Structure formats: C-alpha cells, structure tokens
Amino acid sequence: MTTKSHPTRTSPTASAHRPPAGRAAGPAAPVRALRAVRARAGAAVRAVDARTPADRDRAIDGLRALALLAVPTGHWLLGGFTRDADGALHNASPLTALGFLAPASWLLQMLGIFFLVGGHASVLSLRRTAARGGSTTRWLGGRIARLGRPVLGVTAVWATLIPLLHGLGVPTATLRTGATLVIQPLWFVGIYAVVTALTPYCAAAARRLGLWSAAPLLASVAAVDFLRYGPFAAAMPSWLSLLNLLPGWLFAYQLGVCWGERRLGRRAAWGLLLGGTALFAALLVFFHYPASMVGVPGQDRTNSHPPSLLVLALAAAQSGAVVLLRDKLAGLLRRPALWAPVVVINLSAMTILCWHQTAMFAAAVPASIVGAVPGLTTVPDAVVWIPERLAWMPVLAVLLVLIGAVTRRFEAPWAGVGRTLRTSAAVLAAAFAVFALGYA
C-alpha cells in the first residue's frame, strides 16, 4: 500500500518573518561575533597561563603590577591642569583645595611595595646569575640597560615633538608643563638604578644581620627629619633633606632583599605591619607630618621629595601586609583570567611608567584648544571635579594603551639600532633635559 505525500503548508505569517537567505537573523550576528571575541580572548588567556613556568612566583609579579598601576592612577587622579588667558596649560593639584583627598594618597603611594618587590626579585636574580657562573657586573649592566632604554626613548621622542608642537601653535608654557609631567616619574628610575647596584651589599647585610639590616636606614631618615623639623630647623641648610634620598628608598628595597634571603617571615611581617602603622599614626597626630604622601603646591613640607619618615612608616606597614598576604595572592593568580593581565602589565612596566603622563597630556592639549573642559582643563578646586576626572580615567587608559602599543619597542634590546641612532637618541634626550629643567 502506498502513502500519498502532501506538500508542507507554510503559514503566511511564518513566511513573512523568515529572514532572507544568506542574511543572519536579528541580533544573532552580533552575538556570534561577541562569542568569537570571547573565545579568542579565552584562548589567549589560557595560552599565557600555559606558557608560565611552574616555579614562577606569581605573587611577586602581581604585587609589581599592582604597584605599577598605582603610578598612573595616582598621577591622573591627583594631578590636574589650569588654563590661563592665553590658553596655555599649567600643572595644578586638587590637593591644594581638596585636602580631604590626602588619604587617597596613602592607598596610591605604592612605591614602597615596588621597592620591596624589586629587592626580592633582584637578590634572587643575582643568585641565579652566580649559580650559572655569571658575573655581578654583567648582571648589573643588563638591569641598568633595561631601565635606561625606555627613558632614553621617551625623552628622545619628546625632544622631537617639542619643536613640532610649537610649530603647530602649542604655547611654550604648555610644552614646559608637558616636559615637567614627563620628568616627574623619571627620578624614580635613577634612584632604582642606584639601589639595584647596591644589591650585593644589601644581600650580604641581610644574611649577616637579618631584618636589622634595614634599621640603620630608618634611623638615618629619622635623624635627618629631626634636624629638618626639630628645634634646630632654622639653622639647617636646605640641602640637608637630600640626605634622605638614598636611605629613604633603600629601606623598602632592603626589606625585599631580606624577604628574598628568607630573613623576613610572618612573625617579623606582623611586627612591620603593626609597628609601621603605629609610627605612621604617631607622625601624623603628634608630630604633624603633612597628611598627603605626595607634594602639595604651596606647602613648605613634603613627604615624598625627598622621602620623609612617614614614607618609611607606610612602606613598613605595606611590606608587612604584603608578606602576610602573599600566599593568598598567589592562589588567586592561579586563575588564568587574573594572571594574564598581570603578565601584560609586567611586560610593559617601563612603558607604563615613562608614558602615562604623556597620555594625560595628549588628552589635555586638544581640550585646551576647545576651552575649559570639565575634569581636564578646569581648575581642580571643587568637589565636582572628582567625578569629572574619574570620567576621564578610561579615556586616559585607552590613550596609554595606544601610545604603549607603539612605544613598547623601546623596552626591548636595541640590537638592530646602529651607533649613529643611539648617539642621536642620547643627544635628543640631553636636549629634552635642558628644556625640561628650564635651561632653554
């Protein structure tokens, strides 16, 4: 027996709503594209995690990334501009009028953590070099070159940009403001290079004295502060504060060396956390140290340039907390989605440090042509400026990523760069320094 087949009937409504052949239905195409992007991102994240050596200290890298991100965040949030009658930009600080923002600087001042991690990583790197039969001189040369290449790159590029921007009509005062912004974070590189050169001596002191090897540095800064701010302050020369530069930043580095030499355990970490916190509070309440960890225009005293005892107290507390939280942080960074950004930030460390102020300047200069742009070229003297500046933070971050995509090559070895180009870069960098320091 045969069965007669009938043609399938299609309702007019269904036919009307069926998409034409070859065309995706409604939002399906964007959804598929988003899923494809997420899939590629997930694959990249997993690849980064898979390529990470099993013995990599993820906590140290995570702490370094955290301290690095605090630098642009702090400069972008606690730095502003004013625009004069001629349209030129000048640096300004919201802390001048908005003093209640000072506690934000306690969270954003993470150079103590950076030096701590640097000391820890350097002493282990030096130990590995010695185990392979390498020399300390060669090790130090490699470290200094890694610090110097990006600095030479940013200053040479700026030396080229200054006459070009001036020719386009950017006021000289604006260019000096930009040069000052670039110079601001670069002092750190010089100090870090010096303390890195002292790593062998720091390691020897840590092995012999343990955590007590950092005590003379603390005492030295305390003595200079007493002379600067105590009953004999009027008789002290102005250059006396410079004596705090090296011991002030070497303190946290020495703690990191002790940590790398296994002379800083949990018990000592609790002592650093509690002792540093108590000293920090006492200096603020009883000795009237400035509350801000960064300089405030118009104030006679500053905690950061050069570092005061308050900076060391904060570094001690931060160091203790870091040692105590290390294992938990390492566990968190076992997650590929959290680990991949840490890798990217660490690979771009000097790029972030050298170019983040340029990103802010790149946003402010076009805005200054327009006029008073809230949160960017308006005076940072009202509470409303805070949310306005926060709204600009993603824009500044995107600009830094775009600039970094081009300038990160300065971090890599300049193997293909000839002597002529190297000499030209050095000459341009020197010319920029002359301009930035006001000698031209």
Kinemage of the C-alpha trace (Angstrom):
@kinemage 1
@onewidth
@group {chain A} dominant
@subgroup {mainchain}
@vectorlist {calphas} color= white
{ca met a 1} P 0.000 0.000 0.000
{ca thr a 2} L 1.371 3.359 -0.919
{ca thr a 3} L 1.108 6.557 1.067
{ca lys a 4} L 0.381 9.746 -0.769
{ca ser a 5} L 2.634 12.587 0.248
{ca his a 6} L 1.225 16.071 0.705
{ca pro a 7} L 3.165 19.300 0.268
{ca thr a 8} L 4.047 21.045 3.510
{ca arg a 9} L 1.976 24.131 4.067
{ca thr a 10} L 3.660 27.286 5.292
{ca ser a 11} L 1.631 29.943 7.017
{ca pro a 12} L 1.809 33.422 5.520
{ca thr a 13} L 2.872 34.815 8.916
{ca ala a 14} L 5.855 32.473 9.243
{ca ser a 15} L 6.917 33.196 5.698
{ca ala a 16} L 6.766 36.906 6.328
{ca his a 17} L 9.038 36.661 9.372
{ca arg a 18} L 11.607 34.303 7.847
{ca pro a 19} L 14.902 36.156 7.149
{ca pro a 20} L 16.062 36.238 3.541
{ca ala a 21} L 18.507 33.554 2.537
{ca gly a 22} L 22.145 34.408 3.342
{ca arg a 23} L 21.284 37.018 5.969
{ca ala a 24} L 21.687 36.400 9.716
{ca ala a 25} L 18.604 36.726 11.857
{ca gly a 26} L 18.255 39.779 14.090
{ca pro a 27} L 20.853 40.041 16.862
{ca ala a 28} L 22.330 36.619 16.125
{ca ala a 29} L 25.280 38.029 14.152
{ca pro a 30} L 26.470 40.453 16.884
{ca val a 31} L 26.030 37.732 19.484
{ca arg a 32} L 28.095 35.307 17.438
{ca ala a 33} L 30.769 37.956 16.926
{ca leu a 34} L 30.883 38.642 20.654
{ca arg a 35} L 31.163 34.946 21.384
{ca ala a 36} L 34.004 34.655 18.890
{ca val a 37} L 35.868 37.530 20.538
{ca arg a 38} L 35.356 35.975 23.966
{ca ala a 39} L 36.561 32.631 22.668
{ca arg a 40} L 39.733 34.150 21.209
{ca ala a 41} L 40.363 36.118 24.399
{ca gly a 42} L 39.840 32.997 26.483
{ca ala a 43} L 42.250 31.047 24.305
{ca ala a 44} L 44.869 33.800 24.632
{ca val a 45} L 44.445 33.882 28.409
{ca arg a 46} L 44.841 30.116 28.657
{ca ala a 47} L 47.908 30.238 26.401
{ca val a 48} L 49.564 32.821 28.662
{ca asp a 49} L 48.843 30.656 31.674
{ca ala a 50} L 50.168 27.536 29.950
{ca arg a 51} L 53.439 29.245 28.982
{ca thr a 52} L 54.111 30.404 32.542
{ca pro a 53} L 56.830 28.297 34.225
{ca ala a 54} L 55.559 26.243 37.143
{ca asp a 55} L 58.067 27.832 39.520
{ca arg a 56} L 57.155 31.410 38.570
{ca asp a 57} L 56.389 33.491 41.664
{ca arg a 58} L 53.023 34.858 40.621
{ca ala a 59} L 52.513 36.783 43.842
{ca ile a 60} L 55.642 38.876 43.251
{ca asp a 61} L 54.558 39.653 39.692
{ca gly a 62} L 51.074 40.512 40.921
{ca leu a 63} L 52.419 42.898 43.537
{ca arg a 64} L 54.660 44.565 40.970
{ca ala a 65} L 51.684 45.011 38.634
{ca leu a 66} L 49.600 46.496 41.449
{ca ala a 67} L 52.328 48.983 42.355
{ca leu a 68} L 52.809 49.891 38.688
{ca leu a 69} L 49.112 50.605 38.129
{ca ala a 70} L 49.070 52.820 41.205
{ca val a 71} L 51.511 55.216 39.499
{ca pro a 72} L 49.292 56.343 36.586
{ca thr a 73} L 46.180 56.106 38.739
{ca gly a 74} L 47.713 58.416 41.322
{ca his a 75} L 49.095 60.897 38.812
{ca trp a 76} L 45.850 61.024 36.848
{ca leu a 77} L 43.657 61.367 39.922
{ca leu a 78} L 45.824 63.723 41.975
{ca gly a 79} L 47.121 65.825 39.098
{ca gly a 80} L 45.221 68.463 37.166
{ca phe a 81} L 45.616 71.469 34.911
{ca thr a 82} L 44.671 75.102 34.822
{ca arg a 83} L 44.281 77.099 31.619
{ca asp a 84} L 45.470 80.696 31.515
{ca ala a 85} L 44.116 83.576 29.444
{ca asp a 86} L 46.369 82.643 26.522
{ca gly a 87} L 45.128 79.051 26.504
{ca ala a 88} L 48.347 77.623 27.959
{ca leu a 89} L 48.201 74.709 30.391
{ca his a 90} L 49.798 74.738 33.826
{ca asn a 91} L 50.066 71.925 36.356
{ca ala a 92} L 47.707 72.057 39.328
{ca ser a 93} L 46.879 69.752 42.214
{ca pro a 94} L 43.400 69.077 43.595
{ca leu a 95} L 45.057 68.580 46.980
{ca thr a 96} L 45.605 72.338 47.219
{ca ala a 97} L 41.870 72.971 47.612
{ca leu a 98} L 40.569 69.470 48.351
{ca gly a 99} L 42.741 68.456 51.274
{ca phe a 100} L 40.347 65.675 52.257
{ca leu a 101} L 41.719 63.711 49.292
{ca ala a 102} L 45.024 63.227 51.132
{ca pro a 103} L 44.111 59.735 52.457
{ca ala a 104} L 43.750 58.618 48.840
{ca ser a 105} L 47.493 59.156 48.532
{ca trp a 106} L 48.039 56.610 51.326
{ca leu a 107} L 46.495 53.958 49.090
{ca leu a 108} L 48.050 55.157 45.843
{ca gln a 109} L 51.589 55.600 47.190
{ca met a 110} L 52.853 52.081 46.493
{ca leu a 111} L 56.479 52.798 45.702
{ca gly a 112} L 57.340 51.075 48.970
{ca ile a 113} L 55.801 47.880 47.586
{ca phe a 114} L 57.611 48.396 44.291
{ca phe a 115} L 60.994 48.692 46.005
{ca leu a 116} L 60.161 45.733 48.273
{ca val a 117} L 59.351 43.535 45.283
{ca gly a 118} L 62.381 44.895 43.452
{ca gly a 119} L 64.714 43.915 46.271
{ca his a 120} L 63.181 40.448 46.484
{ca ala a 121} L 63.392 39.841 42.733
{ca ser a 122} L 66.881 41.315 42.362
{ca val a 123} L 68.541 39.221 45.041
{ca leu a 124} L 67.046 36.024 43.600
{ca ser a 125} L 68.075 37.034 40.077
{ca leu a 126} L 71.611 37.776 41.251
{ca arg a 127} L 71.747 34.397 42.993
{ca arg a 128} L 70.663 32.601 39.803
{ca thr a 129} L 73.280 34.501 37.808
{ca ala a 130} L 76.006 33.483 40.247
{ca ala a 131} L 74.840 29.849 40.112
{ca arg a 132} L 75.256 29.898 36.328
{ca gly a 133} L 78.748 31.332 36.657
{ca gly a 134} L 77.775 34.824 35.529
{ca ser a 135} L 79.397 37.977 36.863
{ca thr a 136} L 77.775 40.621 39.034
{ca thr a 137} L 78.996 43.324 36.654
{ca arg a 138} L 77.271 41.717 33.686
{ca trp a 139} L 74.101 41.193 35.720
{ca leu a 140} L 74.043 44.831 36.788
{ca gly a 141} L 74.725 46.032 33.244
{ca gly a 142} L 71.706 44.127 31.980
{ca arg a 143} L 69.494 45.589 34.698
{ca ile a 144} L 70.617 49.155 34.083
{ca ala a 145} L 70.126 48.771 30.325
{ca arg a 146} L 66.555 47.583 30.871
{ca leu a 147} L 65.881 50.706 32.916
{ca gly a 148} L 67.707 53.106 30.618
{ca arg a 149} L 66.371 52.171 27.180
{ca pro a 150} L 62.761 53.297 27.773
{ca val a 151} L 63.906 56.517 29.462
{ca leu a 152} L 66.157 57.333 26.526
{ca gly a 153} L 63.269 56.551 24.188
{ca val a 154} L 60.649 58.768 25.830
{ca thr a 155} L 62.980 61.736 26.246
{ca ala a 156} L 64.273 61.489 22.666
{ca val a 157} L 60.736 61.323 21.288
{ca trp a 158} L 59.697 64.318 23.363
{ca ala a 159} L 62.719 66.285 22.168
{ca thr a 160} L 61.474 65.656 18.626
{ca leu a 161} L 57.861 66.516 19.426
{ca ile a 162} L 58.511 69.831 21.178
{ca pro a 163} L 59.528 71.837 18.060
{ca leu a 164} L 56.807 70.136 16.016
{ca leu a 165} L 54.095 71.001 18.539
{ca his a 166} L 55.441 74.526 18.876
{ca gly a 167} L 55.230 74.916 15.115
{ca leu a 168} L 51.592 73.812 15.270
{ca gly a 169} L 50.830 76.605 17.710
{ca val a 170} L 51.029 74.858 21.075
{ca pro a 171} L 52.137 77.515 23.612
{ca thr a 172} L 55.633 77.247 25.055
{ca ala a 173} L 54.187 77.251 28.580
{ca thr a 174} L 52.088 74.202 27.690
{ca leu a 175} L 55.154 72.409 26.348
{ca arg a 176} L 57.056 73.135 29.564
{ca thr a 177} L 54.118 71.755 31.524
{ca gly a 178} L 54.255 68.580 29.455
{ca ala a 179} L 58.015 68.282 29.914
{ca thr a 180} L 57.567 68.609 33.665
{ca leu a 181} L 54.972 65.834 33.602
{ca val a 182} L 57.367 63.522 31.762
{ca ile a 183} L 60.239 64.262 34.134
{ca gln a 184} L 58.153 63.693 37.294
{ca pro a 185} L 58.203 59.868 37.319
{ca leu a 186} L 61.695 59.524 35.846
{ca trp a 187} L 63.524 60.435 39.057
{ca phe a 188} L 62.442 57.006 40.254
{ca val a 189} L 64.499 55.296 37.557
{ca gly a 190} L 67.726 56.922 38.732
{ca ile a 191} L 67.119 56.012 42.373
{ca tyr a 192} L 66.127 52.477 41.429
{ca ala a 193} L 69.296 52.059 39.372
{ca val a 194} L 71.416 53.103 42.364
{ca val a 195} L 69.730 50.746 44.824
{ca thr a 196} L 69.950 47.932 42.272
{ca ala a 197} L 73.706 48.485 42.092
{ca leu a 198} L 73.814 48.014 45.872
{ca thr a 199} L 72.115 44.595 45.733
{ca pro a 200} L 75.261 42.534 46.518
{ca tyr a 201} L 75.922 44.637 49.623
{ca cys a 202} L 72.264 44.533 50.651
{ca ala a 203} L 72.305 40.748 50.341
{ca ala a 204} L 75.451 40.441 52.454
{ca ala a 205} L 73.924 42.669 55.132
{ca ala a 206} L 70.684 40.684 55.113
{ca arg a 207} L 72.496 37.372 55.510
{ca arg a 208} L 74.525 38.727 58.407
{ca leu a 209} L 72.018 40.909 60.258
{ca gly a 210} L 68.638 39.770 59.006
{ca leu a 211} L 65.851 42.326 59.250
{ca trp a 212} L 68.021 44.511 61.473
{ca ser a 213} L 69.995 45.444 58.346
{ca ala a 214} L 67.182 47.889 57.498
{ca ala a 215} L 67.265 49.588 60.919
{ca pro a 216} L 70.175 51.988 60.187
{ca leu a 217} L 68.309 53.277 57.132
{ca leu a 218} L 65.245 54.044 59.238
{ca ala a 219} L 67.386 55.693 61.906
{ca ser a 220} L 69.184 57.805 59.310
{ca val a 221} L 65.943 59.212 57.908
{ca ala a 222} L 64.611 59.825 61.419
{ca ala a 223} L 67.762 61.768 62.331
{ca val a 224} L 67.590 63.949 59.221
{ca asp a 225} L 63.894 64.622 59.832
{ca phe a 226} L 64.664 65.641 63.404
{ca leu a 227} L 67.239 68.127 62.155
{ca arg a 228} L 64.901 69.417 59.428
{ca tyr a 229} L 61.787 69.820 61.563
{ca gly a 230} L 63.036 69.837 65.153
{ca pro a 231} L 64.234 72.683 67.371
{ca phe a 232} L 67.314 73.290 65.195
{ca ala a 233} L 65.411 73.530 61.899
{ca ala a 234} L 66.158 77.225 61.354
{ca ala a 235} L 69.906 76.597 61.424
{ca met a 236} L 69.840 73.668 58.979
{ca pro a 237} L 70.879 74.109 55.316
{ca ser a 238} L 68.228 73.489 52.648
{ca trp a 239} L 70.226 70.667 51.052
{ca leu a 240} L 70.041 68.570 54.228
{ca ser a 241} L 66.833 66.896 53.067
{ca leu a 242} L 68.709 65.353 50.128
{ca leu a 243} L 70.453 63.049 52.594
{ca asn a 244} L 67.162 61.143 52.841
{ca leu a 245} L 67.040 60.255 49.149
{ca leu a 246} L 69.085 57.059 49.231
{ca pro a 247} L 68.231 55.596 52.666
{ca gly a 248} L 64.593 56.625 52.248
{ca trp a 249} L 64.056 54.413 49.208
{ca leu a 250} L 66.694 51.813 50.054
{ca phe a 251} L 64.735 50.922 53.209
{ca ala a 252} L 61.925 49.063 51.417
{ca tyr a 253} L 64.419 47.569 48.949
{ca gln a 254} L 66.436 46.181 51.863
{ca leu a 255} L 63.267 44.665 53.325
{ca gly a 256} L 62.716 42.983 49.967
{ca val a 257} L 66.262 41.623 49.951
{ca cys a 258} L 65.688 40.228 53.448
{ca trp a 259} L 62.498 38.629 52.171
{ca gly a 260} L 64.354 37.054 49.258
{ca glu a 261} L 67.036 35.791 51.652
{ca arg a 262} L 64.309 34.252 53.828
{ca arg a 263} L 65.090 36.560 56.713
{ca leu a 264} L 61.609 38.095 56.746
{ca gly a 265} L 58.969 35.660 57.966
{ca arg a 266} L 55.391 36.005 59.152
{ca arg a 267} L 56.281 36.970 62.706
{ca ala a 268} L 58.528 39.791 61.517
{ca ala a 269} L 55.867 40.763 58.977
{ca trp a 270} L 53.348 41.269 61.785
{ca gly a 271} L 55.908 43.471 63.513
{ca leu a 272} L 56.351 45.565 60.375
{ca leu a 273} L 52.612 45.890 59.849
{ca leu a 274} L 51.770 46.884 63.418
{ca gly a 275} L 54.917 48.925 64.051
{ca gly a 276} L 54.684 50.751 60.729
{ca thr a 277} L 51.013 51.557 61.271
{ca ala a 278} L 51.661 52.849 64.796
{ca leu a 279} L 54.571 55.007 63.625
{ca phe a 280} L 52.523 56.327 60.718
{ca ala a 281} L 49.687 57.377 63.036
{ca ala a 282} L 52.062 58.927 65.585
{ca leu a 283} L 53.842 61.011 62.957
{ca leu a 284} L 50.530 62.378 61.702
{ca val a 285} L 48.883 63.014 65.078
{ca phe a 286} L 51.744 64.029 67.351
{ca phe a 287} L 54.449 65.302 65.002
{ca his a 288} L 52.150 66.981 62.470
{ca tyr a 289} L 53.620 65.499 59.317
{ca pro a 290} L 51.728 66.504 56.151
{ca ala a 291} L 48.845 64.113 55.521
{ca ser a 292} L 49.494 63.825 51.790
{ca met a 293} L 52.087 61.334 50.598
{ca val a 294} L 52.697 63.478 47.510
{ca gly a 295} L 53.776 67.089 47.302
{ca val a 296} L 51.128 69.800 47.527
{ca pro a 297} L 51.825 73.178 45.878
{ca gly a 298} L 52.119 75.937 48.440
{ca gln a 299} L 53.129 73.701 51.347
{ca asp a 300} L 56.587 74.071 52.870
{ca arg a 301} L 56.904 70.398 53.795
{ca thr a 302} L 56.615 67.364 51.584
{ca asn a 303} L 56.748 63.670 52.367
{ca ser a 304} L 57.938 62.367 49.034
{ca his a 305} L 60.698 64.552 47.550
{ca pro a 306} L 62.838 63.526 49.323
{ca pro a 307} L 61.112 60.830 51.408
{ca ser a 308} L 60.305 61.636 55.000
{ca leu a 309} L 59.989 59.201 57.888
{ca leu a 310} L 56.267 58.950 57.095
{ca val a 311} L 57.105 57.285 53.769
{ca leu a 312} L 59.198 54.657 55.560
{ca ala a 313} L 56.447 54.047 58.115
{ca leu a 314} L 53.962 53.437 55.302
{ca ala a 315} L 56.460 51.216 53.467
{ca ala a 316} L 56.989 49.130 56.610
{ca ala a 317} L 53.246 48.636 57.087
{ca gln a 318} L 52.739 47.807 53.410
{ca ser a 319} L 55.651 45.365 53.437
{ca gly a 320} L 54.291 43.528 56.441
{ca ala a 321} L 50.848 43.261 54.866
{ca val a 322} L 52.314 42.045 51.576
{ca val a 323} L 54.327 39.253 53.202
{ca leu a 324} L 51.281 38.111 55.171
{ca leu a 325} L 49.005 38.104 52.102
{ca arg a 326} L 51.482 36.593 49.664
{ca asp a 327} L 50.118 33.038 49.687
{ca lys a 328} L 46.531 34.168 49.202
{ca leu a 329} L 47.534 36.384 46.307
{ca ala a 330} L 49.500 33.559 44.710
{ca gly a 331} L 46.397 31.369 44.931
{ca leu a 332} L 44.223 33.997 43.269
{ca leu a 333} L 46.690 34.414 40.434
{ca arg a 334} L 46.452 30.724 39.612
{ca arg a 335} L 43.293 31.750 37.782
{ca pro a 336} L 44.220 32.386 34.140
{ca ala a 337} L 41.827 35.342 33.795
{ca leu a 338} L 43.574 37.166 36.643
{ca trp a 339} L 47.074 36.094 35.711
{ca ala a 340} L 47.068 37.230 32.062
{ca pro a 341} L 46.661 40.975 32.840
{ca val a 342} L 49.490 40.707 35.370
{ca val a 343} L 51.778 39.318 32.671
{ca val a 344} L 50.852 42.092 30.234
{ca ile a 345} L 51.461 44.812 32.835
{ca asn a 346} L 54.826 43.375 33.855
{ca leu a 347} L 55.957 43.121 30.240
{ca ser a 348} L 55.077 46.808 29.798
{ca ala a 349} L 56.345 48.066 33.160
{ca met a 350} L 58.717 50.773 31.960
{ca thr a 351} L 56.353 51.787 29.163
{ca ile a 352} L 53.615 52.466 31.699
{ca leu a 353} L 55.999 54.384 33.925
{ca cys a 354} L 57.517 56.503 31.150
{ca trp a 355} L 54.448 57.273 29.034
{ca his a 356} L 51.399 57.581 31.310
{ca gln a 357} L 51.887 61.328 31.779
{ca thr a 358} L 52.140 61.744 28.012
{ca ala a 359} L 48.720 60.088 27.730
{ca met a 360} L 47.203 62.700 30.054
{ca phe a 361} L 48.966 65.481 28.163
{ca ala a 362} L 47.675 64.099 24.852
{ca ala a 363} L 44.121 64.434 26.134
{ca ala a 364} L 44.604 67.867 27.694
{ca val a 365} L 46.225 69.710 24.769
{ca pro a 366} L 43.303 69.324 22.319
{ca ala a 367} L 40.929 70.099 25.188
{ca ser a 368} L 42.801 73.331 25.925
{ca ile a 369} L 42.089 74.481 22.378
{ca val a 370} L 38.378 73.912 22.930
{ca gly a 371} L 38.414 75.760 26.244
{ca ala a 372} L 37.501 74.787 29.790
{ca val a 373} L 36.717 71.063 29.623
{ca pro a 374} L 35.317 69.773 32.948
{ca gly a 375} L 37.677 67.407 34.720
{ca leu a 376} L 40.510 68.021 32.295
{ca thr a 377} L 41.344 71.699 31.838
{ca thr a 378} L 39.205 73.211 34.602
{ca val a 379} L 40.718 74.263 37.924
{ca pro a 380} L 40.622 71.284 40.351
{ca asp a 381} L 39.211 73.296 43.237
{ca ala a 382} L 35.696 71.909 43.700
{ca val a 383} L 34.260 68.547 44.725
{ca val a 384} L 32.539 68.209 41.360
{ca trp a 385} L 35.988 67.966 39.755
{ca ile a 386} L 36.461 64.496 41.276
{ca pro a 387} L 33.678 62.675 39.351
{ca glu a 388} L 34.565 64.718 36.290
{ca arg a 389} L 38.156 63.498 36.418
{ca leu a 390} L 37.047 59.934 37.171
{ca ala a 391} L 35.002 60.043 33.972
{ca trp a 392} L 38.207 60.819 32.055
{ca met a 393} L 40.181 57.931 33.545
{ca pro a 394} L 39.056 55.317 30.960
{ca val a 395} L 39.956 57.739 28.157
{ca leu a 396} L 43.435 58.239 29.602
{ca ala a 397} L 43.834 54.468 29.963
{ca val a 398} L 42.905 53.910 26.304
{ca leu a 399} L 45.355 56.615 25.220
{ca leu a 400} L 48.105 54.952 27.253
{ca val a 401} L 47.364 51.596 25.625
{ca leu a 402} L 47.521 53.162 22.155
{ca ile a 403} L 50.749 55.020 22.923
{ca gly a 404} L 52.222 51.932 24.570
{ca ala a 405} L 51.472 49.793 21.526
{ca val a 406} L 53.914 51.982 19.579
{ca thr a 407} L 56.488 52.808 22.251
{ca arg a 408} L 56.855 49.448 23.982
{ca arg a 409} L 59.586 48.570 21.488
{ca phe a 410} L 61.916 50.838 23.483
{ca glu a 411} L 61.911 48.235 26.275
{ca ala a 412} L 63.358 45.507 24.058
{ca pro a 413} L 67.116 45.316 23.408
{ca trp a 414} L 68.195 47.748 20.703
{ca ala a 415} L 70.046 45.038 18.812
{ca gly a 416} L 69.284 46.457 15.364
{ca val a 417} L 69.962 50.073 16.275
{ca gly a 418} L 73.257 51.407 14.980
{ca arg a 419} L 75.703 53.659 16.796
{ca thr a 420} L 74.507 56.741 14.895
{ca leu a 421} L 70.911 56.311 16.031
{ca arg a 422} L 71.975 55.579 19.598
{ca thr a 423} L 74.096 58.729 19.658
{ca ser a 424} L 71.253 60.754 18.156
{ca ala a 425} L 68.860 59.451 20.810
{ca ala a 426} L 71.300 60.414 23.560
{ca val a 427} L 71.727 63.924 22.131
{ca leu a 428} L 67.954 64.370 21.852
{ca ala a 429} L 67.480 63.122 25.412
{ca ala a 430} L 70.045 65.634 26.657
{ca ala a 431} L 68.297 68.423 24.737
{ca phe a 432} L 64.990 67.461 26.321
{ca ala a 433} L 66.560 67.533 29.779
{ca val a 434} L 67.877 71.048 29.125
{ca phe a 435} L 64.391 72.194 28.090
{ca ala a 436} L 62.551 70.393 30.905
{ca leu a 437} L 64.858 71.809 33.564
{ca gly a 438} L 64.290 75.329 32.267
{ca tyr a 439} L 67.732 75.997 30.819
{ca ala a 440} L 66.355 76.639 27.332
